[in-house]
Amino acid sequence: MIVDTLIHARWIIPVEPESVTYEHHTLVINKGKIIDLLPTPEAKRKYTGTNTEQLDNHALLPGLINCHTHAAMTLFRGIADDLPLMDWLQNHIWPLEQKWLSTEFVKDGTDLAIAEMILGGTTCFNDMYFFPDITAEQVLQHGIRAKVGLIVIDFPSAWAKNSDEYITKGLALNKQLHNSSLCSTAFAPHAPYTVSNEAFQKIKVLAGELNIPIHIHVHETAQEVEQSLAQFGQRPLKRLHDLGLIMPSLIAVHMTQLTDEEIQFLANSGSHIVHCPESNLKLASGFSPIAKCLNAGINVALGTDSAASNNDLDMFGEMRTAALLGKAVAGDASAIPAMTALRMATINGAKALGLDDYCGSLSLGKAADVIAIDLSALETQPIYCPVSQIVYAASRQQVTDVWVSGKCLLNKRELTTFNTVDLKKRTALWQQRLIKI
């Protein structure tokens, strides 16, 4: 049988079934989907590939899923480091956005982010930023998968003047992307402290009608909780509950301030948590008790947050930090084992985004969102357990090849949809503009 692509690999780690690693197996891709996974000798007898990859030193994984980004903010990388969250936002990031936010800024920043993510093995990201229509255009141009946030905030911006206009423009974009297999939408109210009850109530109704998730920062810092208690007389999660938003479609990002009662409440609701360990550490926002959350049955995914607060979009780093920090917070070296961290970066992210029927594991019938990691480097020798080496020792620079829906976006470390010289020039121009403020 002639198929589009055969990838013969030293190891294949499908993520589902959990804790299974196949050696000397082949992934068979046709018309953008995975149609078979079988021992290589058998595959060579059964299939002929239009394209064939022989990866004798590599592990194949499902593409990593970055469940919380502000892609365009990659242009702010390193511009206001080592500051507390609200100082960073109010005195540096928001003034820069007020001056420079535009379609050009979002296009160039999103391009830089997508290039970085593909190079690091990320095949899907969940974004929250202004001009989501521009983000969607760049997603489709470069062939990555994304859930684009329909941003809602009470403050005016270059994108919209009030929450009603944000919602109206978001609905138009959702309609525009309705038939896209790569780019879909989620409502993205910024945070409880920037969105009114009235806007939240509209979002709840519309998200239900459209069957799309709600992606929001919540319980990010102790200050946020204290502010909510002073203004509303209740913690942010309780306020969201009273508004009917604590439900299976909720994607709650950060969640560093959680009581045991709130953890159980979230578990019962079916809501999802996105853990951003490196951004939380850099901004000293707090420690999300992810071991407790996972033990309670909550689906926990991973995100980088923006490169302005991280300062990278490196999901390998997030896996390692999540595993190590999770052990320290739990006081238990067996908490967050390597396979759990890998699941948080793959299938758990797909579940949070409602995309687990399409991606997140190398399962038959799913889209061929695949990455290849070269484990032959000295830094990843010897190899007793490929999953442990990937989480605890490998770097994103060892990602050699990336496919999304069977299309090759990274070929032996070369990006296939970018002019990198042009991208660097555009980025340098933004650097010159931004440092003048």
C-alpha positions in Angstrom: 0.0 0.0 0.0 1.4 3.4 -1.0 1.1 6.1 1.8 2.3 9.6 2.2 4.9 9.2 4.9 6.7 6.4 6.8 8.7 7.4 9.8 11.0 4.5 11.1 12.2 5.4 14.6 14.3 4.0 17.3 11.6 4.7 19.8 7.9 5.8 19.6 6.2 7.1 22.7 2.5 7.4 21.9 1.5 8.8 25.3 -1.7 6.7 25.0 -1.5 4.0 26.1 0.3 5.5 29.1 3.8 4.2 30.0 4.2 2.4 26.7 7.4 2.9 24.6 7.7 1.0 21.3 11.2 0.2 20.0 12.1 -0.1 16.3 8.6 0.8 15.2 7.2 2.8 12.3 4.5 5.5 12.2 2.4 5.5 9.1 0.9 8.7 7.9 -1.6 9.2 5.1 -3.8 12.2 4.2 -2.7 14.0 7.3 -3.6 11.3 9.8 -1.9 8.4 11.6 -3.2 5.2 10.1 -0.8 2.6 11.6 1.9 2.1 14.2 3.7 -1.2 13.9 7.2 -2.9 14.0 9.5 -1.5 11.3 10.2 -4.8 9.5 6.4 -5.4 9.2 5.9 -1.8 8.1 8.5 -2.2 5.3 6.7 -5.3 4.0 3.2 -3.7 4.2 3.7 -0.1 3.1 5.6 2.1 0.6 6.0 5.7 1.6 6.1 8.6 -0.9 8.3 10.1 1.8 10.3 7.9 4.2 12.3 9.0 7.2 14.9 6.7 8.9 15.4 8.0 12.4 17.7 5.5 14.1 18.6 7.7 17.0 15.3 9.4 17.6 12.2 9.2 19.7 8.8 10.1 18.1 6.3 11.9 20.3 3.0 13.6 19.8 3.6 17.3 19.3 3.7 19.4 22.5 0.8 21.6 23.4 1.4 25.0 24.9 -1.8 25.6 26.7 -1.3 29.3 27.6 0.4 31.9 25.5 0.4 35.5 24.5 2.2 34.9 21.3 2.7 38.5 20.0 4.2 39.5 23.3 7.4 37.6 22.3 8.5 41.0 21.0 8.6 42.1 24.6 11.1 39.4 25.6 13.5 40.7 28.2 12.2 44.3 28.1 11.0 44.6 31.7 12.6 41.7 33.7 12.7 41.0 37.4 9.6 42.9 38.5 6.5 41.9 40.4 3.4 41.1 38.2 1.4 44.3 38.7 4.4 46.6 38.5 5.4 44.7 35.3 2.0 45.0 33.8 0.8 48.5 34.9 4.1 50.4 34.6 5.8 48.6 31.7 3.7 46.2 29.5 0.5 48.1 29.4 2.1 51.4 28.5 4.1 49.7 25.7 0.9 48.1 24.4 -0.9 51.4 24.5 1.8 52.9 22.3 2.6 50.1 19.9 -0.3 47.6 19.7 -1.2 47.2 16.0 -1.8 44.6 13.4 1.8 44.8 12.4 3.0 44.2 16.0 0.7 41.2 16.4 1.7 39.7 13.0 5.5 40.0 13.6 5.3 39.0 17.2 3.1 36.0 16.4 5.5 34.9 13.6 8.4 35.1 16.0 6.5 33.0 18.6 5.3 30.4 16.1 8.9 29.9 14.7 10.2 29.5 18.2 7.5 27.0 19.1 8.0 24.9 16.0 11.7 24.8 16.6 11.0 23.6 20.2 8.5 20.8 19.2 5.3 22.6 20.0 2.6 21.8 17.4 -0.4 23.5 19.1 -0.9 26.6 21.3 -3.7 28.3 23.1 -3.4 32.0 22.7 -4.9 35.1 24.4 -4.1 38.5 22.9 -5.5 41.4 21.0 -6.1 41.2 17.2 -6.8 37.5 17.3 -7.8 37.6 13.7 -4.2 38.4 12.8 -3.0 35.6 15.0 -5.3 33.2 13.2 -4.0 34.4 9.8 -0.4 33.6 10.9 -1.4 30.2 12.3 -3.0 29.2 9.0 -0.1 30.6 7.0 2.5 28.6 8.9 0.4 25.4 9.4 0.7 25.1 13.2 -2.4 24.2 15.2 -4.0 26.8 17.6 -6.9 27.7 19.8 -7.1 31.5 19.3 -8.6 33.4 22.2 -11.5 35.8 21.7 -10.1 38.3 24.1 -12.5 40.2 26.4 -11.4 42.9 28.8 -13.2 46.0 30.1 -10.5 48.4 29.0 -10.2 49.9 25.5 -7.4 48.9 23.2 -6.5 49.3 19.6 -8.6 46.1 19.0 -11.9 47.2 20.7 -13.2 50.0 22.9 -15.3 48.0 25.4 -16.4 44.4 26.3 -19.3 44.5 23.9 -17.1 45.3 20.9 -14.5 42.6 22.0 -17.4 40.1 22.1 -18.8 41.2 18.7 -15.5 41.0 17.0 -14.8 37.6 18.6 -18.0 36.2 17.4 -17.2 37.3 13.8 -13.8 35.6 14.0 -15.3 32.4 15.4 -17.7 32.3 12.4 -14.8 32.9 10.0 -12.8 30.0 11.5 -15.8 27.6 11.8 -14.6 25.2 9.1 -10.8 25.4 9.8 -9.2 22.1 10.9 -6.1 23.9 12.3 -7.4 27.0 14.0 -10.4 27.2 16.3 -11.4 29.5 19.1 -12.0 29.9 22.8 -13.5 32.8 24.7 -10.6 34.5 26.6 -11.8 36.9 29.3 -8.5 38.3 30.6 -9.0 37.9 34.4 -11.6 38.4 37.1 -10.1 41.8 38.0 -10.4 43.1 34.4 -13.8 41.7 33.4 -17.2 42.7 34.7 -20.0 40.4 35.9 -22.1 41.5 32.9 -19.5 40.6 30.4 -18.9 37.2 32.2 -22.6 36.4 32.0 -22.6 37.1 28.2 -19.5 35.0 27.7 -21.0 32.1 29.6 -24.2 32.1 27.4 -22.3 32.5 24.1 -19.6 29.9 25.0 -22.4 27.4 25.7 -24.2 28.2 22.5 -21.0 27.9 20.4 -19.6 24.9 22.4 -16.2 26.6 22.9 -14.0 26.7 26.0 -13.4 29.7 28.3 -9.7 30.5 28.9 -8.9 32.9 31.8 -6.2 33.9 34.2 -7.4 33.2 37.8 -6.0 32.9 41.3 -2.6 34.0 39.8 -1.4 35.9 42.8 -2.3 36.4 46.5 -2.9 40.1 45.6 -5.6 39.1 43.1 -7.4 37.1 45.8 -7.1 39.9 48.4 -8.4 42.5 45.8 -11.4 40.3 45.1 -12.2 39.9 48.7 -12.1 43.7 49.2 -14.2 44.5 46.1 -16.6 41.6 45.9 -16.4 40.0 49.4 -15.4 36.7 47.9 -12.5 34.9 46.3 -12.3 35.0 42.5 -13.2 31.3 42.1 -16.3 31.7 44.3 -17.3 34.8 42.2 -16.9 32.8 39.0 -18.9 29.9 40.5 -21.7 32.3 41.3 -21.7 33.5 37.7 -21.9 29.9 36.5 -18.5 29.7 35.0 -16.9 26.8 37.0 -17.7 24.0 34.5 -16.0 21.5 32.2 -15.3 24.1 29.5 -13.3 26.3 31.9 -9.5 26.5 31.4 -8.2 28.2 34.5 -4.6 29.5 34.1 -2.0 29.8 36.9 -4.1 28.8 40.0 -1.3 29.4 42.5 -3.7 30.3 45.3 -5.8 27.2 46.0 -7.3 25.8 49.2 -8.0 22.1 49.6 -11.7 22.9 49.4 -11.2 24.7 46.1 -9.2 21.9 44.6 -12.0 19.4 45.4 -14.6 21.8 44.1 -12.7 22.2 40.8 -12.3 18.4 40.5 -16.0 17.9 41.0 -16.7 20.6 38.3 -14.6 19.0 35.6 -12.7 22.3 35.0 -9.1 22.3 33.7 -6.0 23.9 35.1 -3.1 25.2 33.1 0.2 25.3 35.1 2.8 27.9 34.1 5.6 27.0 36.5 8.4 29.2 35.0 6.4 32.3 34.6 5.0 31.9 38.1 8.5 31.5 39.5 9.9 34.5 37.6 7.1 36.8 38.7 7.1 35.3 42.2 3.3 34.6 41.8 3.3 31.5 44.0 3.3 27.8 43.7 0.4 25.8 42.1 -0.2 22.6 44.1 -0.4 20.5 41.0 0.3 17.1 42.8 -2.8 17.7 44.9 -4.7 18.8 41.8 -3.7 15.7 39.8 -4.4 13.4 42.8 -7.9 15.0 43.1 -8.6 14.1 39.4 -8.2 17.5 37.9 -6.8 17.6 34.3 -3.7 19.7 34.5 -2.0 21.0 31.4 1.2 23.1 30.8 1.8 26.5 29.4 4.7 28.9 29.1 2.8 32.1 29.4 4.3 34.9 27.3 8.0 35.2 26.4 7.8 38.6 28.1 7.4 36.9 31.5 9.2 33.6 31.0 11.4 34.4 28.9 11.0 31.6 26.4 8.3 29.4 24.8 10.2 26.2 25.7 7.9 23.3 26.6 10.8 21.1 27.4 11.8 23.5 30.1 8.2 23.7 31.4 8.0 19.8 31.7 11.2 19.7 33.7 10.4 22.6 35.9 6.8 21.3 36.5 8.2 17.9 37.5 10.9 19.3 39.8 8.9 22.1 41.4 5.9 19.7 41.8 8.1 17.4 43.9 9.4 20.2 46.0 5.9 21.7 46.7 4.5 18.2 47.5 7.5 17.2 49.6 7.5 14.0 47.7 10.1 12.9 45.2 7.7 10.5 43.6 5.2 13.3 42.8 5.0 14.3 39.1 7.0 11.5 37.5 8.4 12.0 34.0 5.5 10.4 32.3 3.0 12.6 34.1 4.9 15.7 33.0 4.9 14.5 29.4 1.2 13.9 29.6 0.7 17.4 30.9 2.5 18.7 27.9 0.5 16.6 25.4 -2.8 14.7 26.0 -3.8 16.8 29.0 -3.4 20.0 27.0 -5.5 18.4 24.2 -8.2 17.5 26.7 -8.2 21.0 28.1 -8.7 22.5 24.7 -11.3 20.0 23.6 -8.9 18.7 20.9 -8.1 15.2 22.3 -10.0 13.6 19.5 -7.5 15.2 17.1 -4.2 15.5 18.8 -2.2 14.9 22.0 -1.2 11.3 21.4 0.0 9.1 18.6 -3.3 7.2 18.3 -4.7 5.8 15.1 -7.1 8.1 13.4 -5.7 11.3 15.0 -4.0 14.1 13.1 -0.3 13.4 12.5 1.0 16.1 14.8 4.4 14.5 15.5 7.9 15.5 16.7 11.2 13.7 16.4 13.9 14.2 19.1 17.5 13.1 18.5 18.6 11.4 21.7 22.1 10.6 20.4 23.7 13.6 22.0 26.2 13.1 24.8 23.9 15.1 27.0 21.2 12.4 26.8 23.5 9.3 27.1 23.1 6.6 28.3 19.5 5.9 27.7 17.8 3.7 30.2 14.3 5.3 29.9 13.6 7.5 26.9 10.8 9.4 28.7 13.0 10.3 31.6 15.7 11.4 29.3 13.3 13.6 27.4 11.8 15.3 30.5 15.0 15.6 32.7 17.9 15.8 30.2 16.9 16.7 26.7 16.7 20.2 25.3 14.4 21.7 22.6 17.5 22.0 20.4 17.3 18.2 20.0 14.0 18.4 18.1 15.0 17.8 14.5 11.6 17.4 12.7 8.0 18.5 13.2 4.9 17.5 11.4 1.4 19.0 11.8 -1.4 17.1 10.1 1.3 15.3 8.2 2.9 18.5 6.8 6.5 18.9 7.6 7.1 22.3 9.4 10.6 21.5 10.6 13.0 19.5 8.5 16.3 18.6 10.1 16.2 21.8 12.2 15.2 24.0 9.1 11.8 25.8 9.3 9.9 25.1 6.1 7.4 28.0 6.2 9.6 30.9 7.3 12.2 33.2 5.8 14.3 33.4 9.0 16.5 36.2 7.6 13.4 38.4 7.1 11.9 37.4 10.5 15.1 38.5 12.2 15.1 41.8 10.4 11.5 42.5 11.4 12.3 41.6 15.0 15.3 43.9 15.0 13.1 46.8 13.8 10.7 46.2 16.7 13.6 46.2 19.1 14.7 49.6 17.9 11.2 51.0 18.3 10.4 49.5 21.7 13.6 50.6 23.5 12.8 54.2 22.7 9.7 54.5 24.9 
